Amino acid sequence: MNIVPFMTDPQNEIRVSSTSVPGKVAGCICHNTRENGFAEIAAIGPDVTNLAIKSLVAARRLLLYDGHDLVFYPFFRNKVTSRGERTAIMFYAENRRPTSYYLSLISEIEEPLVLHVSSQTNVHQLAKAIQKSMNKKIYLEMAAIGVGAVHIAVRAIAVARGLLLSSDIEILCRGAMCQEEIEGRTLTVTYLTLSNYSI
């Protein structure tokens, strides 16, 4: 597992727990990005990682009213907790160009590559697929349904990011969630759009 260090102010770190309310966490993310230019979010475990993604999606919606687009990237960091040292998934989030600019770029691409992720998907195989796609394409989409699938997707992105850094390629993520009818059931699908640093 790649542990990618990132030095920021620990006092401004937003720690998500299993009892966190996504709307409140989203408010903290918006505040930090407006005041400091960035926000750093810490999550440990699949359920908490899913809550962090929900919060980032909600924060992105809120920041759209300001004409900003929230992007983030995940990485790993070792954390000392009451249960000993554990590996946390960290999210570094910041405002980027307005969404209209981003959409004008991706609208020129004929067809995006979509990776469907399940809770059974192999993290390292998925990371390799992301690495390969990022080396060839401007962006791709990942679709995940359920806590386990979202956790796998985020971990794979973090691993792929570590693999790509040696090639001077950074992954930026944009999150979205929507309700879709799948096999007669209404399910929440989490979409993570990945682009290289050039966007």
Phi, psi and omega per residue, in radians:
M1 nan 2.258 -3.125
N2 -1.396 2.140 3.060
I3 -1.756 1.874 -3.085
V4 -1.770 1.916 -3.116
P5 -1.269 2.582 3.058
F6 -2.579 2.049 -3.030
M7 -1.611 2.010 3.043
T8 -2.366 -2.987 3.138
D9 -1.486 1.946 -3.110
P10 -1.020 -0.470 -3.118
Q11 -1.184 -0.417 3.139
N12 -1.660 0.044 -3.137
E13 -1.205 2.352 3.118
I14 -1.689 1.975 -3.101
R15 -1.721 2.062 -3.129
V16 -1.630 2.396 3.096
S17 -2.172 3.092 -3.125
S18 -1.179 -0.294 3.131
T19 -1.773 0.061 -3.127
S20 -1.161 2.545 3.066
V21 -1.722 2.079 -3.063
P22 -0.919 -0.671 3.140
G23 -1.097 -0.686 3.132
K24 -1.258 -0.686 3.085
V25 -1.116 -0.701 3.105
A26 -1.042 -0.698 3.098
G27 -1.080 -0.701 3.096
C28 -1.136 -0.709 3.123
I29 -1.091 -0.796 3.119
C30 -1.058 -0.781 -3.133
H31 -1.056 -0.830 -3.099
N32 -1.140 -0.698 -3.137
T33 -1.222 -0.577 3.099
R34 -1.258 -0.711 -3.070
E35 -1.447 -0.699 -3.021
N36 -1.944 -0.187 -3.111
G37 1.565 -0.170 3.137
F38 -2.733 2.913 3.015
A39 -2.455 2.508 3.091
E40 -2.135 2.200 -3.038
I41 -2.067 2.379 3.135
A42 -1.984 2.369 3.129
A43 -2.475 2.412 3.086
I44 -2.212 2.099 3.116
G45 1.742 2.714 -3.090
P46 -1.031 -0.828 -3.107
D47 -1.092 -0.726 -3.111
V48 -1.252 -0.642 3.073
T49 -1.073 -0.725 3.101
N50 -1.099 -0.705 3.081
L51 -1.102 -0.678 3.117
A52 -1.100 -0.737 3.113
I53 -1.124 -0.752 3.083
K54 -1.010 -0.708 -3.133
S55 -1.166 -0.712 3.125
L56 -1.149 -0.679 3.094
V57 -1.114 -0.776 3.135
A58 -1.122 -0.704 3.124
A59 -1.132 -0.659 3.124
R60 -1.093 -0.726 3.110
R61 -1.077 -0.733 -3.134
L62 -1.141 -0.716 -3.089
L63 -1.278 -0.336 3.078
L64 -1.054 -0.530 3.121
Y65 -1.153 -0.410 3.090
D66 -1.561 -0.011 -3.102
G67 1.424 0.339 -3.138
H68 -1.943 2.773 3.050
D69 -2.118 2.155 -3.103
L70 -1.516 2.166 3.060
V71 -2.088 2.769 3.135
F72 -2.646 2.884 2.938
Y73 -2.450 2.510 3.139
P74 -1.658 2.633 3.018
F75 -2.669 2.953 -3.104
F76 -1.751 2.540 3.037
R77 -2.578 2.379 3.080
N78 -1.307 2.336 -3.133
K79 -2.203 2.451 3.037
V80 -1.620 2.067 -3.128
T81 -2.080 3.137 3.109
S82 -1.123 -0.328 3.121
R83 -1.807 0.380 3.124
G84 1.679 -2.956 -3.121
E85 -1.369 2.280 3.128
R86 -2.329 2.743 3.108
T87 -1.613 2.066 3.126
A88 -1.679 2.629 2.938
I89 -1.644 2.114 3.131
M90 -1.791 2.576 3.070
F91 -2.158 2.127 3.033
Y92 -1.761 2.059 -3.064
A93 -2.092 2.516 3.101
E94 -2.696 2.837 3.092
N95 -1.425 2.454 3.082
R96 -2.200 -2.838 -3.106
R97 -1.026 2.727 3.118
P98 -0.985 2.646 -3.112
T99 -1.011 -0.594 -3.123
S100 -1.046 -0.654 3.110
Y101 -1.158 -0.783 -3.125
Y102 -1.078 -0.792 -3.118
L103 -1.146 -0.566 3.121
S104 -1.159 -0.489 3.109
L105 -1.340 -0.877 -3.040
I106 -1.285 -0.329 3.122
S107 -1.193 -0.324 3.128
E108 -1.442 -0.183 3.139
I109 -1.516 2.274 -3.012
E110 -1.088 -0.899 -3.054
E111 -2.611 2.145 -3.131
P112 -1.312 2.675 2.997
L113 -1.492 2.207 -3.126
V114 -1.974 2.180 3.073
L115 -1.843 2.100 3.112
H116 -1.610 2.163 -3.042
V117 -1.947 2.380 3.049
S118 -2.130 3.032 3.133
S119 -1.223 -0.192 3.130
Q120 -1.725 -0.053 -3.113
T121 -1.143 2.393 3.109
N122 -1.318 2.160 -3.063
V123 -1.031 -0.825 -3.037
H124 -1.276 -0.587 3.052
Q125 -1.158 -0.707 3.112
L126 -1.143 -0.711 3.111
A127 -1.061 -0.702 3.106
K128 -1.122 -0.687 3.108
A129 -1.130 -0.703 3.099
I130 -1.121 -0.795 3.126
Q131 -0.995 -0.817 -3.138
K132 -1.081 -0.759 -3.124
S133 -1.174 -0.719 -3.131
M134 -1.156 -0.472 3.096
N135 -1.313 -0.334 -3.054
K136 -1.997 -0.506 -3.000
K137 -2.093 2.821 3.078
I138 -1.317 -0.693 -3.112
Y139 -2.695 2.811 3.035
L140 -2.551 2.868 3.127
E141 -2.032 2.489 3.029
M142 -2.058 2.306 3.130
A143 -2.029 2.209 -3.099
A144 -2.350 2.414 3.096
I145 -2.120 2.104 3.112
G146 1.755 2.743 -3.088
V147 -1.028 -0.826 -3.107
G148 -1.071 -0.728 -3.134
A149 -1.170 -0.708 3.115
V150 -1.099 -0.746 3.126
H151 -1.083 -0.753 3.103
I152 -1.070 -0.777 -3.117
A153 -1.066 -0.801 -3.111
V154 -1.146 -0.757 3.116
R155 -1.075 -0.720 -3.141
A156 -1.124 -0.675 3.106
I157 -1.110 -0.737 3.132
A158 -1.105 -0.724 3.104
V159 -1.143 -0.797 3.135
A160 -1.071 -0.665 3.109
R161 -1.042 -0.767 3.091
G162 -1.063 -0.672 3.131
L163 -1.194 -0.604 -3.056
L164 -1.452 -0.360 -3.090
L165 -1.074 -0.536 3.109
S166 -1.177 -0.338 3.093
S167 -1.739 0.182 -3.129
D168 1.051 0.596 3.072
I169 -1.987 2.193 3.096
E170 -1.849 2.481 3.081
I171 -1.721 2.269 3.003
L172 -1.987 2.420 -3.105
C173 -2.014 2.528 2.979
R174 -2.217 2.254 -3.058
G175 -1.850 2.601 3.069
A176 -2.666 2.668 3.093
M177 -2.365 2.494 3.107
C178 -2.642 2.779 3.096
Q179 -1.588 2.297 3.131
E180 -2.358 2.575 3.061
E181 -1.490 2.012 -3.126
I182 -2.281 2.033 -3.133
E183 0.918 0.763 3.072
G184 1.399 0.073 3.129
R185 -2.104 2.554 3.069
T186 -1.595 2.010 -3.074
L187 -2.142 2.647 3.069
T188 -1.579 2.130 3.126
V189 -1.860 2.240 3.065
T190 -1.694 2.178 3.112
Y191 -1.910 2.232 3.050
L192 -2.052 1.947 3.126
T193 -1.631 2.167 -3.074
L194 -1.895 2.355 3.074
S195 -2.374 2.778 3.079
N196 -1.440 3.003 -2.975
Y197 -1.138 -0.297 -3.072
S198 -1.209 -0.306 3.121
I199 -1.443 nan nan
